Amino acid sequence: MALVDLPEPEAGPGQVVIETEAIGVGGVDAVIRRGTLGGFGFAPGHVPGSEVAGTVTHVGDGVDTTWLDRRVWAFTGTGGGYVERAVAKIGDVIALPEGLSSVDAVTLGSAAPVAHFALEHARFAAGESVLVRGASGSIGIAAVELAARGGAGLVAVTTSSAERGQRLRGFGATVVLDRQGHEANPDSPRDAPPPFDVIIDIVGGADLPLFVDRLAPNGRLVVVGVVAGMPPADFGMTLLRTFQQSRSIATFSLDTVPTASRDGYRAQAFAAAARGELHAVVDDVLPLDQAVEAHRRMDAGSVFGRIVLVP
């Protein structure tokens, strides 16, 4: 990754230019940079970043001029966000409510909808037990908070330290496990808790089959990220070996949610955050020219919540 000068962006038809005030650094940015996002290829010169917040400075043909000078959050796709001035389609832009900072907006703008609709995709119902695997990132924290608010009978998390586990308890976690799914409390037996009705998995990787085996009968595991890489090619055999338990695995992408539903929930989440009912957890705010340092921290697994870049 390198800092470069680019030509001034222009708003094409149906687009806006945004003077960025905050840029979210997400797990998808890291897997794109590593080249481990299966099925996608990104050429040298690719600009990372999928979400920004700031002020609209220019509008293209077909865009109402009332958007000018408005504070907004925007999705920039699989790239184009690590910039001082970003371009976005007007359909991917949401006005920000009073009282919500740009930093908080890019911490929640993608994470909260992914967590909400992933729980919906899993058919989560009040009273069910939920495990969030990889709960220390922005999606994981949102999933913990939303599951707890939704009446989960138990909310378990996997995380890398007791300190992180204690912080996650503040968002509604009731059981803290280590990365392999065992009790993280050194004073407790190294036994696994009861099986889970729902697992939201942000990690993927080689250990995913271990967590398929942690599903209760009729349990549902939804993969929303692969920050640890792709699972083994034969991971589905874990399901077939326990055929009579009617377990299931699904993947989930926000791309499959209808625009009206996605944007409607995102606006609700922003309003809830502005009221203090949903929490944006910011690990650190770094200058844009320290994007490499942000990714080093992501790779080291030292981020709790989200790193935000500011121009």
TIZAKE-325210 format. One line per 4 residues: number of its first residue (from 0); for each residue x negated, y, z of C-alpha. Coordinates in steps of 0.001 Angstrom, whole numbers. Layout:
N
NUM> X,Y,Z | ...
This chain:
311
0> 0,0,0 | -1276,3459,-905 | -44,7044,-689 | 450,8636,-4114
4> 1987,11730,-5712 | 5007,11158,-7953 | 6919,13527,-10227 | 9787,15471,-8662
8> 12899,13263,-8823 | 15982,14275,-10769 | 19584,13303,-10152 | 21006,11348,-13060
12> 24720,10888,-13711 | 26441,9710,-10542 | 23322,10290,-8440 | 22078,12676,-5761
16> 18643,13787,-4603 | 18114,13714,-839 | 15465,15624,1111 | 14553,12818,3471
20> 14391,13373,7207 | 14058,9702,8221 | 13242,6426,6453 | 13994,2994,7890
24> 11275,338,7850 | 13100,-2985,7528 | 12154,-6631,7507 | 13087,-6824,3831
28> 10379,-4226,3097 | 7797,-6499,4708 | 8826,-9661,2863 | 8852,-7764,-442
32> 5343,-6500,263 | 4139,-9991,1183 | 5698,-11466,-1947 | 7707,-13989,71
36> 11199,-12874,-939 | 12203,-15824,-3090 | 13547,-15202,-6569 | 12450,-11575,-6790
40> 9397,-10092,-8446 | 8088,-6603,-7751 | 5433,-5059,-9983 | 2484,-3008,-8725
44> 3631,557,-8136 | 6847,-536,-6437 | 7934,2017,-3817 | 9309,257,-703
48> 12239,1353,1418 | 15969,689,1203 | 17540,3348,3441 | 17013,7035,4085
52> 18796,9878,5819 | 18553,13571,5109 | 20191,16436,3231 | 21542,16388,-331
56> 19711,18992,-2422 | 20831,18162,-5982 | 23746,16334,-7570 | 23991,14765,-11000
60> 26790,14835,-13535 | 30015,13450,-12170 | 29180,14121,-8518 | 31279,16637,-6592
64> 29203,19677,-5631 | 30687,19547,-2119 | 27972,16957,-1398 | 25317,19678,-1630
68> 23712,20521,1734 | 25476,17649,3498 | 23609,15376,5896 | 23881,11814,4657
72> 22633,8259,4969 | 21855,6469,1701 | 20988,3004,456 | 18263,3124,-2182
76> 18358,-533,-3221 | 15351,-2822,-2938 | 13005,165,-3068 | 12529,3870,-3527
80> 12942,5002,78 | 9380,5732,1252 | 9415,9186,-315 | 9883,12848,609
84> 12792,13157,-1832 | 14871,10107,-2647 | 17423,9369,-5364 | 20586,7379,-4607
88> 23856,6537,-6319 | 26712,8539,-4838 | 28534,5259,-4130 | 25680,4319,-1774
92> 25865,7554,219 | 27709,8087,3513 | 28177,11441,5254 | 26773,11505,8789
96> 28897,12572,11751 | 27911,15396,14047 | 25795,14179,16916 | 24029,11361,15037
100> 20374,11963,14233 | 18815,10906,10953 | 16441,8627,12886 | 19369,6820,14512
104> 21189,6638,11184 | 18413,4669,9454 | 18080,2439,12505 | 21734,1373,12295
108> 22777,2049,8695 | 21882,-1399,7358 | 21444,-3331,10601 | 24884,-2804,12127
112> 26866,-3775,8989 | 24697,-6863,8435 | 25252,-7976,12042 | 28992,-7240,11941
116> 29731,-8988,8663 | 27389,-11911,9441 | 29415,-12608,12597 | 32570,-12303,10503
120> 31075,-14655,7889 | 30420,-17152,10703 | 34093,-16892,11738 | 32980,-15904,15236
124> 35826,-15793,17761 | 36004,-14566,21341 | 34957,-17202,23852 | 32464,-18898,21522
128> 28764,-19249,22293 | 26380,-17312,20057 | 22627,-17561,19538 | 20768,-14728,17804
132> 17459,-16058,16511 | 14906,-13268,16184 | 16879,-10851,18330 | 14249,-8159,18850
136> 14698,-6461,15483 | 17378,-3939,14616 | 19725,-6541,13077 | 19247,-8880,16024
140> 19903,-6208,18636 | 23057,-5143,16810 | 24224,-8774,16589 | 23682,-9244,20335
144> 25590,-6087,21184 | 28461,-6833,18789 | 28808,-10461,19905 | 28910,-9391,23547
148> 31471,-6673,22790 | 33477,-9222,20810 | 33950,-11422,23856 | 31368,-14157,23297
152> 31394,-16718,26081 | 27598,-16782,26017 | 25049,-14749,24069 | 21623,-16371,23826
156> 18562,-14869,22148 | 15176,-16074,21011 | 12340,-13635,21529 | 8605,-13618,22187
160> 8343,-12353,25775 | 10144,-12057,29091 | 9950,-8268,28830 | 11790,-8307,25515
164> 14289,-10749,26924 | 15035,-8404,29804 | 15599,-5547,27388 | 17964,-7709,25342
168> 19961,-8491,28490 | 20697,-4767,28587 | 22530,-5149,25267 | 24573,-8164,26349
172> 22291,-11220,26161 | 23006,-13739,28927 | 20434,-16448,28083 | 16839,-15794,26952
176> 14974,-18475,25010 | 11475,-18655,23591 | 10876,-18856,19865 | 11367,-22639,19843
180> 14725,-22329,21602 | 13743,-23367,25135 | 14428,-21498,28362 | 11971,-18596,28521
184> 12105,-18212,32327 | 8980,-19939,33710 | 10921,-20783,36899 | 13563,-22671,34924
188> 13283,-26169,33424 | 12120,-26194,29818 | 15464,-27574,28757 | 17662,-26295,25985
192> 21047,-24751,26862 | 24236,-26326,25499 | 24782,-26294,21720 | 26026,-23119,20075
196> 29184,-22438,18110 | 27485,-19705,16060 | 23821,-19028,15253 | 22806,-15823,13488
200> 19330,-16510,12078 | 17121,-13628,10962 | 13908,-15670,11000 | 14178,-18656,8630
204> 10789,-20338,8271 | 9568,-23794,9169 | 11533,-24040,12427 | 14976,-23449,10947
208> 15884,-27197,11038 | 15278,-27201,14810 | 18072,-24677,15188 | 20451,-26530,12895
212> 20189,-29252,15534 | 21271,-26717,18165 | 24707,-26328,16611 | 27759,-27678,18398
216> 30256,-29840,16497 | 31890,-27523,13937 | 29076,-25031,14603 | 28060,-22493,11959
220> 24554,-21167,11286 | 24311,-18060,9107 | 20925,-17077,7668 | 20631,-13321,7165
224> 16848,-13034,6841 | 13650,-14965,6224 | 11050,-12829,7974 | 9073,-16009,8757
228> 9333,-17242,5168 | 11481,-19849,3489 | 12567,-22993,5377 | 11368,-26447,4307
232> 12848,-27610,1042 | 14608,-30529,2768 | 16089,-28526,5659 | 19593,-29525,4587
236> 18845,-33138,5583 | 19323,-32061,9196 | 22992,-31486,8380 | 23358,-34804,6583
240> 21809,-36770,9457 | 24561,-35399,11738 | 27328,-35609,9170 | 30027,-36510,11706
244> 29527,-33275,13658 | 30826,-31111,10779 | 28099,-28503,11160 | 27493,-25953,8415
248> 24832,-23560,7136 | 25539,-20423,5142 | 23562,-17493,3844 | 24798,-13939,4058
252> 23988,-10776,2134 | 25684,-7423,2519 | 25780,-7299,-1295 | 28781,-9648,-1215
256> 30932,-7369,954 | 33394,-5179,-1003 | 32225,-1570,-1108 | 35265,-184,688
260> 34912,-2654,3558 | 31162,-2144,3839 | 31331,1646,3807 | 34349,1704,6089
264> 32546,-305,8746 | 29329,1691,8339 | 31237,4927,8985 | 32802,3316,12074
268> 29370,2239,13309 | 27937,5732,12839 | 30872,7236,14735 | 30470,4675,17534
272> 26754,5466,17774 | 27471,9199,17936 | 29805,8460,20888 | 27172,6315,22589
276> 29136,3080,22122 | 26581,1455,19786 | 22869,1801,20366 | 20139,2642,17891
280> 16899,1180,19267 | 13879,2980,17840 | 10496,1377,18475 | 8490,4321,17155
284> 8649,7259,14775 | 5609,7582,12504 | 4631,10013,9738 | 5289,8753,6225
288> 1559,8561,5545 | 1331,5887,8277 | 3564,3414,6452 | 684,924,6374
292> 461,1056,10172 | 4216,467,10388 | 3860,-2683,8290 | 882,-3880,10335
296> 3058,-3692,13437 | 5861,-5506,11654 | 3488,-8316,10655 | 2102,-8511,14202
300> 5610,-8974,15593 | 5189,-6096,18032 | 8240,-4067,16974 | 11342,-3946,19193
304> 14171,-2356,17272 | 13082,-375,14240 | 10142,1761,13164 | 11195,4941,11403
308> 9045,7019,9036 | 9407,10782,8748 | 7943,12918,5921
